[in-house]
Amino acid sequence: MKDREGDWVFLTPIGNVVLTGSVSNEFEVDRVLFVDREKLPRIRKRLGLIDRISEVKKTTKAGFFDRADTYAVVKAKGKPAELETQCFRQVRDALSILALSQLGYAKRRIVGRIGPFGEHDITRVEDLFLNKSDSSQIVRARLTQDPRPLILDQGWKNFQKQVFFTDLMKILSGETQVAPNWRRDLRKASVLIGQSINSSDVPISFLWNMIALELLLTRQQDKLSDVLPKRAEAFLGWIGFWQSQDYERKINDAYGKRNRLVHAGEREIVSKRDLLFTDDLLLNLLANLTRMPHLFGSKEEIVEFAEKVEAEHKLGIRPKVQPDKLRFFSSKYTEQDFNEI
């Protein structure tokens, strides 16, 4: 059967995602449909399935349709032996994009880690300190991750409409027209940021964020150390504390750490503060870039905009290029946020 050519519907259980009535118990991301287990039988005709789900259950591995609350569905043509890796990759990318919706919505220490069922099982880590001078000891136990799932409810839906994710979905699906190359870069950046959000490894998360920043703001021929701060300033330099909090230096510092991480493997230089700083940059860039596709519908338009803003600054003239609709979201962090990611 694995080598049988045909039209197939690929299904796999998904862990830590809950779909509510606020999203009609289903949500589509990049041609992958995430659907609540209870709704699957009601949409089997829409999926093109001949048999009822109740009949399919009798012939599939016991418990397959009882493993998770949510299932991913992908339509594919070809041979299952050749399609399996492709379908799993498609589901993983869609999950990464869905994880991106937690940027700004949930703090890093409490995000829902989502993936194929079983991939992010919550287990316990234990350790023991024994004093060499006496018989005292310290025993600790902690969960490997926060147990809360990503719940697509009304609160989640309202936040996405107000910030960036709803607009981003329209661009990625083709509903909102932008240049094809820009849509491609937005998708790549979305997957990377989602992987960053979904990971508890601080240096790796930081690296994915930095690559995403480069995808959003730079071209291959650019000298990144020069253009990254200037391009970011074009979108965020109008806020009162761009200079007072020395954002340009912080961006250059982050880029320097990115290079040392990539070229020298210096993982220890990346702090949680560095990671959360890049989170805030990406949140605000996506909020502005996706909200105004008529102004920022291609990488060329973004570069041109940034160069015009820079020229105004050099000439000392009153800003005219920056649109009134630019927004800034300020995240508030506690010491707990810096210590628990």
N, C-alpha and C positions, 0 to 999 in steps of 0.2 A: 504493500500500500504506500510505503514511503516514496516509491519511484513512480507513482501513478500521477500522470499529468491531469490537471483539472483546476476548477475554481474552488478555493478553499476558504473556510472561515477559521482563523486561528484564535484560540481563547487561552488565557492564562490567568490564574488568580493573582490578585494584587494585595500586598500587605500595607496596612496603616493608612488607607484612604477610605473615608466614609462619604458617600454621596447622599444628600438629603433632598427633600421635595423642593427646596429653594432652587435647585438646579435640575429639577425634573428627574432626579435620581440617575442622571447620566451627564457626562461631560466629554466633549471631543477635543483632542489635542493632536494636531499634526497628523490627521488621518487615522488616529487611534481612538477608539471609542471606549471610555471607561463607563461601566454600567453596573448598577446595583444588582446583586445576585437575585433579588426577588423580582426585578423587572425583566431579567433575561427571557423568561418564558413568554412575556407579552410582546417582545419585539423580534421574535425569531423569524417571522415572515419578512420584516424589514431587513433582517440580516441575510435573507435568502436561504434560510435553512428549511429543508423539506420536512424533517421529523420534529415533533414537539420535544422540548427540553426534557420532559418527563420520560420520553422514550429513549432519548440519548443517554440519560442517567443509567438506564438498565444495561447498556452495552459498554460504558466507559469504566475506568478504574473507580472502584468504590470510594465515595467521599470527594471526588473531584469538584463537584458543584457545591460542596459544603465547607470548603477550606477557608474561604474569605468572604468578606462582605461585598467586595468589588472585584470585577473581572475586566480585563482588557480584551478588546475584540479588534482583530485586523483582518481585512479581506485581502487575499493574495491569489495570484495565478502561477501555476507551475507545479513542481514536484515537492512534496513536503520535506524530503531529505535535503533539498537545496534551499527551501524557504525558511526552515526553522531558525537558523542564525539570523537571517535578514529580519524576520518578524520580531525576534527577541530584541534585536538592536533598535528596531523602530519603537517598540514598547519602552525600552530603556530611555531613549531620547525623549519620548513623550512624557515619561515620568520626570525626567530632569526639568523639562519645561514647566510641568505642573508644580514641581518643587520650587521653582522660581517665584511662584505666586506668594511664597512666604517671606520674600524680601520686603522688609518694612512692616509686614503683617504680624510676624512672630519673632521674638528674640532668638538668637542663635541657640541658646541653651534649652529652649523649649520647642524647637521646630519638630514637626513630624517627619521622621526619616521614612521615606516611602520607597518601594521597590517591589519586584516580584515576590510573591508570598514566601515567607521564610528567610528572606535575605537579611532583614533587619530584626530578627527575633531578639527580644529583650532578655538578656541574661544578667548574671551578677558577677562582679569582679570582687575578689577578696584579697586582703593582704594582712600581714602580721609583722609587728615590730617587737623584738625581744631585747630587753636590756641586758647588756653583758655584765653589769655590775651587781644586779640583783635579779629577782624573779619577776619583776614587773613586765607587763606586755600591753600592747595596744592592738586590737583586732578591728579591722574596718571592712565594710562591705558596701558596695554601691552598684546601682544599675548601670548597664553599659550605655543606655540612652534614656531620654525622657519617654515615658510610655504613651503620651498623648498622640493620637493620630492627626493627620490633616483632615479636617472636617469641612466639606464644601457646603456651608450653611448660608443663611441670609447675611450674617455678619461678614463672612468671607466674601460673598458676592458683592455687597455694598462697597467694601474696601477696594476690591479690584476695579470696580467702575470708577471710583474716585481717584485712583492713583495711576496705574499703568497697564495692568495685566489684561484687562478687557480690550483696551486699544491694541495691545501687542498681539492678542489672538486674532484680531481682525486683519492685522497686517500679515501675519504668518499664514493665514488661511486664504489670502488673496482678496478678501472682501474689501479691504482698503488698499488702494493702488499705490505702490512705490516701485522704485527701480528694482529689477530682479536681483542684481548684485547686492543691493542694500537689504533686501528681504533675506537673502542667503546669509549675510553677515549677522543680521539680527538673530536669525535662527541659531547660528553657531554660538553666538554670545549667550543666548538664552540657555542653551544646553549646558554650557560651561558654568554659568552662574548657578543653575539648578544643581549641577553636580557639586559645586562648592557649598551650597546651602545644605545639601544632603550628606555632607561629610563632616566628621568630627576631627579630622586631621587638619590642624590650623595651617601649617605651611602649604599643604596641597590646596586647601580652600583659597588661600591667599593667591597662589599662583594662578588658579583658574580665574579668579577675579581680575588679576592684572592682564591676563591674555584677553579677557572679555573687554576690558577698557581699551586695549589696543585695537580690537576689532571694531569697536564703536566709534573711535575717534581718529584713527590714523590710517595711512596708506602705506604700502610696502616700501615706497621710496623715502618715507619720512624719517628724520632723525628723532627717535622717540623721546629722548631726554629733553629735546627742545620743544616739541609740539604738544606733548601730553598735557603739561600744565597750562599752556596757552589755550588749547581747545577746551579743556575743562573750565577755564576761567570765562570763556565766552558764554557758557551756560549758567555758571554759578558765581561769577565774579561780582555780580550786582548785589549779593547779600552783604550785610553789614560787617560780618566777621571774616570775609575772605582774607583780608589783609591782617586783621587783628589776631586771627588764629593761624596765620602763616600757612595757608593752604598750598601755596606754590612750593614752599619748602617741603611740606609733608608729602606732596605728590612726587617730587624729585627723590625724596628719601625712600618712598615705597618702590619707585622704579629701580633705585640702586639695590634695594634688598631683593627685588625680583631677579636682578642680574646675578647677584651673589648666590642666590638659591639655585638658579638654573646652571650657572657655570662653575660654581665651587661647592655646591651641595650643602651650603651653610643654613641648615634648617633652623638652628637655634636663634638666628637673628630676627626671625619673624615672630612678632608678638600678637596677642589677641587684639590689642589696640590697633595694630596695623590692619588686621583683617576687617575689623568693624569699620575702620575709616574707609576702606575700599568698598564695603557694603553700602555705606552712605553715599559715596560718589556714584555708584551704579544705580542706586535707587533714584536719585535725582536726575541722572542722565536719561534713564529709561522713561521717567515720568514726563520729561520734556520732549524727548525725541519721538515718542509714540503718540503724544497728544497733538502734535502739529505736523502730520505727514505732508501737508501741502507746502510747508516750509523746509522740512527735513526729510525729503523723499528719496535722497541718494547720498552717498558718501561725499560726492562733489559739492552738494549743497551745504552739507555740514562744514566742510573745509572752507568753503567760500564765506559762510556766515562767520566762522571763527576769525578768519583773516580780516574781515571788515570790522569786527569788534576790536581787534588788536590795532588796526589802523586808527580807529577813533581814539583809542587810549593814547597812542603815540602823538597824535595831533592835538590832544587835549580838548577835543570838541565834545559837545553834549551828545550822549549816546542816542542814536536814532535807529540802529539796526536791531537791537534786542527787542523782541515782541513783548507786549504787556502781559501775555499769558504765561511767561516763564514762572515756574514754581520752585519752591525749595521746601523739603521736608527735613526737619531737624529731629534726629533720634536722641533720646535721653538714655544714658547708660548708668548703671550702678557698678560698684566694685564686684558684685556677684556676677554681672554680665561679663566682666573681663576675666573672671577666675573660673567660670563654668561654661565651657563651650564643648 
